[in-house]
Amino acid sequence: MHRLPMTDRQGHTPGRRIQDIELLRALAVVSVVVHHAHGNLFHWPTPLFDAFFRRFELWWGVDLFFAISGFVIARDLIPRLLGCNGIAEFWRNSVQFWVRRAFRLLPSAWLWLLLMLLACRFLNESGAFGTLSANLAATLAGILQYANFRFADSFFRYEYGVSFVYWSLSLEEQFYLLLPLLIFVSRRFLPWILVGVIAAQFFVWRTPLLMVLRTDALAWGVLLALASHKAFYVRLEPTWLLRWRPLGLILAALLVLGLTRVSTEQHLWSVWRIGVIALFSAALVWLASYDRGYLALPAPLQRLGLWLGSRSYGIYLIHIPAFFLTQEIAFRLYGDSALDGTHTLLFLVLAICTIVLCSEANYRYVELPLRARGTAIARRFSTEAPPTAGDIRNETA
């Protein structure tokens, strides 16, 4: 097989955490949470939110997650698979990858599916959690990884259930399942296949089905991972940003501004809109990929950003049930007047506290232990040495 070095051209080991990537995860999850708060947490006119969303949109955070995921996963996986000596080693490494992914993602996902189902049954006097039948169907779709297809089918047609954000998790799981197979059959042609995937979608009108199958940002991320092992990638680094530290943040802010504008209803009928969002998301990942602190923030914000980035998966899973739990608590306190707009501050504080506490508990007591367990099990498929603490910490994608 054609081999790639196990370190990229900047000398970074693929499994090592890149702080700028963690900051992008924070940006992605904050954008998604704020986007969903408008309508899922606040059901009444909110002047600040309403004024913001007349000019900007934030749902592009999912596409940024896709680009990050494609880059981080492929940066480690592709050199590992292309460096295998024979088919048996290739499939052994693929199984290792699938096991690590399963233990990284499924325990938290299934836990919160169960908790949402229990909340629908036992904490639903306000009706915020929807009907039991819809949530049962949504739970099944989340477990069996076809939530994206169900989400497309339900779009403006019928109630999906509380776990509607699982559509993107299903798409990523499908990507994780197929990527080793794509590497196996394509080998040296993989970059051209990825370019074809991007080009084929760029000027296509995205129906609900194509929206939940959009793979252009994922393909961009994989392309960046492939490029990071090539000599030309070093020459592409925007080292001129080092002359004045804020330049990196200014460039990132311009890209984010572009994302917030392109995703507005003004461009709803533009066939290129999703393609441009994927491209801008990839540009942010490219900027972060050099691990040179181009996106570094002042110390307090940096710490907050890194915390949000490391907990972003849990926050993504938890924020919608946290919003609905907030509604349920307010309803039990204030009855029908809970949604009249007089308790906005209470809703905000309750929702933030719930998200922070639950995501921290999920990270410490579910994600980290099960991630370590998955790494240990995956190692059984290899002749390598037992995992070290560093190996376990590197399972951060």
N, C-alpha and C positions, 0 to 999 in steps of 0.2 A: 504493500500500500504506500501511497504518497504520504510522507511524514511531515508534520509540522512540529516545531520546537515546543517543549512544554513550558517555556517562558515566552512572553511576547517580546516585541522589539524594544520595549522600554525596560526589559529585564524583570518584569513582574511575574510572579507565579500566579497562574490563572485563578486558583482558589482563594487568593488573598483578597480581603475586603478593600474596596476602593471607597474612600470617604466621600468623594464627589458623587459617586453612584448612590450612596446612601442618602445624600442630600436630594438627589433627584427622586428617589423613592418617597422622601418626605413631601416634596412638591407635588408628586402625583397623588398621594393619598389625601393630602389637604385639599387639593382641587376637587377630587371626587366627593369628599365629605361635604364641602361647602355647596357643591352642585346639588347633592341630594338633600341637603337641609332645606333648600328652597322648594317646598311642596311636600316633603316627607316629615319635616320637623315643624316648620312654620306654615300653617294652613291659612293664614290671614295676611293681609297686606303689610309688608315691612318696608318702609320707605328706602332704607339703605340697600337692602337686598334687591328690591324692585328696580331701583336706579342702576345698580351694578349690572343686573342681568338684562337690562335693556340695551347695554352696550357691549357686554362681554359674556363669554360662556366658559365653563370649566370642565365639561364632560370629557375633554381630551386627555384627562389624567389617566384614563384606561389605556389609551394608545401609548402614552409615555411608559406605563408599566410594561406594555408589550415589547417596546423597543429595549427597555432595560433587561427584561427576561431573556429575549433573544440573544443579546450580547453576553450576559453573564453566564448563561447556560452553555452556549456554543463555545465561548472562550476556553472553558475547561474540557467540554465533551469532545469537540472535534479533534484536537491534538491527541487526546487519549485514544479515540477510536481509530484515527488514521495511523497511529503508531503501533497498532496491534500486529503481532506476528501470526497471521492465519485467522481463519473464520471462527474457530472455537474461542480464541481470545477476544475477538471482536464481540461476539454475542455474550461472553461472560462479562465484559465491561458494560455492554448495553443493559444487561440485567441488573448489574450494580447500580447503574444510573437510574433505572426505573424504580428500584427499591428505595434508593435515597429520596427520590422525588415523592414517592408515595408516603413515606414517613415524614417528609418535610411538610406536605400540604394536606393530606387527607385527615389526620387526627383532629386538627383544629376545625377544618371544614365540616366534618361530620359531627363534631361536638356542638357547633353552633347551629347546625341543622336541627339537631335534637332539641336544643334549648329553645329555638324558635317555635318548634312544634309544641313543646310543653307550654310555652307562653301563650300560644294561640288557644290552647285548651283550658288553661287555668288562670291566666292573667289577661283576660280579654273582655272585661266589662264594657270598655269603651268601643270595642270593635276594631281597635287600631291594628291588631295582628291579622285581620281578615278572617276568612272562613277556613274551617278545618279541612274541608275537601281540597281547596286550592293549595293549602300548605302541604298536605300529604302528597299531592301530585308534584309539587315543587321539590319536596324533600327527595322523592324518588329520582327526579331528574338530576338533582345535585349529586346524589350518591352514584348514579350510573353514568354521569358525565355527558348527559345530553341536554343540560340546562340551556345552552345557547339555542338549540333548535326549538325548545319549548318557548323560550323568550320571544323568538321571532314569530312563532305561531300565535302567541297570545297578544302580540303588540296591538293595542287599541281594540282588542276583540274580547278578551275575558281576563279575569283576575289571575295574575301569576302566582302570588304568594309573597311572603316577606323576603324570601331568599333570592330575589330577582338579580342581585349582583353576582350570583354564581354563574351567570352566563359566561362571563369572562374567564372564570376559573376553568370551566369546561373546555373552552377554546384553548387555553394554555395546556391543559392536560392532554388534549388531542394532539397538540403540537409536540409535547414531550414524548408522546408515544410514537409519533411518526418520524421525528428527527433522526434517530439512529438508523431507521430503515431508509430514509432519504440519503443519508451519508453512505450507507452500504451500497445502494444501487447507482449513485451518481459519481462518487469519488471526485475526480478532478473537475467534473462538470458542475459541481455544486454551486459555485458562484454564478454561473450563467443561468442555472435553474432559478436561483433566488432573484436575479435581475428580471427574469421572465415573470416571476410571481408578482413582483412590484409593478412592472410595466403593464401587465395584463389587467391590473385593477385600477390603474391611475385615472383613466378616463371612462370608468364604468359607473353608471348610476347605481348607488347602493340601495337595493331593496332591503327590507328588514332581514331577510335571510342572509344577504351578502354582508350586511352590517355585523351580524354575529359570527360571520366566518372571515372577517377581514384579517388578513395575515401580512399586510404590507409592512406594518411596524415591526412585527416579529422577524420578517425577512431582512429588513434593514439592520436589526440588531445582530443577526447571524452574520450578515455581510461585514459589519464592523468587526466582529470577533475574528473572522477569517483575515481581514486586512491587518488587524493588530499584530499578526505574526509575520508580516512582510516588511521589507526594508523601506518601502515608500511611505509606510505609515508614520515613521519617525519624521520624514521630511514634511509630512502634512501637519505636524503639530503646530498650533498657533503660538509659538514661543514669544511673539511680540506682545502677547497679553501679560507677560511677566514684567514688562517695563513699568507697568502701573497696575497694582493688584485689582483695583475696582474694574478694570477693563473686562475681565472675565465675567463678572456679575452683570455689567452693562450689556455685553453680548447675549448672555443668557436671558436677561430681562427683555431684550428685543425679540428673541425667539418666543418667549412666553407670551409677550404681547401679541405677536403674530398668531399664536395658537388660540388665544382668547378671542381674537377678532374673526379668524377664519371659521371658528366653530359656532358663530352666531347665526340666527335665523336669516340674516341678510344674505348669507351664502348657502342657504338650505338647498337651493336647486343647482348649485355648482357641482358638476360631476367630479371635479378634481379636488373637492374639499377634503375628503378623507386621505387622499394621497399626499396632499400638502401637510396635513396634520402629522402623518407618519414621517414625512421628510423632516419637519421641524423637530419632532421628537427624537429622531435619529441624530440630528445635529446636536441636540443637548447631550445625548449619550456619547457622541464623538468627543465633545468638549470635556466631558467628565472622564473619559476612558484613559486619559494620559496620567491620571492620578498626580497632578501637579498643583492641586489646590486652586484651580481656576474658578471654582464655585465656592471657595471658602468664605465663611461669614464671620462677623465679629464673635468672639468667644462664647457669650451666652446663647446667641442664636445658633452657633455651630453645634453646641451641646444639645440644644432642643432639636435641631434638624437631624442629628445623628440618632437621637432617641426615637423620633418619629419614623426615621427610615428603618431602623432595626425592628420596630413594632408595626410596620406598615401593613403587613399581611393580616395580623390580628385586627388592626383598626379597620381595614377594608371589610372584613367579615362581620365585625361587631357594630359598625356605626348605624346601620339601618335598624336592627333590633333595639339598639340603644335609643334611637329616635322614637320608636313606637312604645318602648317602655316608659319613656318620659311622658308621652301622651297619656298612657294608662295611669301613671301616678298622678298627673295633673287632673285627670278626669275624676279620680277617686277623692281628690282634695277639693275640687271646685265644681264638679258636675259639668253640666252643659256649657257653663261659662268658661271652661278651661281653654276653649278654642276661639275666644272672642278677641284675642290680641292683647289682653291686659296683663298677661303673664309671660311675655316674651323673655324677660331676663331669667325667670325661673326655668323656662324650657332650655335656654342656652346653657345655664350653669349645670342643670341636671344631666343634660346630654353629654357635655364635655367631661364631667366627673365620671359618668358611667363608662364612656369610651376609654378614658385614661386608665381607670382602675381595672376594667375587664381586660383591656389589651395587655397591660403589664402582667396581670395574673396569667393570662393565656401564654404569654411569651415565656415566663419563668417556669410554669408548671405543666405546660403542654408542649409548646414548640421545642424548647431546648432539650428536655428529656427524650422526647420521641425522635427528634433529629439525631441525637446521639445513638439511640437504639437502632435507627435505620442505617446509620453509618456502620455500626458494628455488624448488623446482619448482612449488609452489602459486601463487607470484607470477606465473608465466608465464601463468596463466589470467586475469590481471587487468591493467588498464592502470595500476595503481599503481606508485609508485617501487620500486626494488629494496629488499629487506629490510635493515633496520639490525640492529645487534647487539641492540638492545632488543627488536625484533620477535622475534628468535630466542629470547631469554631468556624471553619471555612465553609461549612454547609449553610450558606447564608442567602443563596439565590432565591 
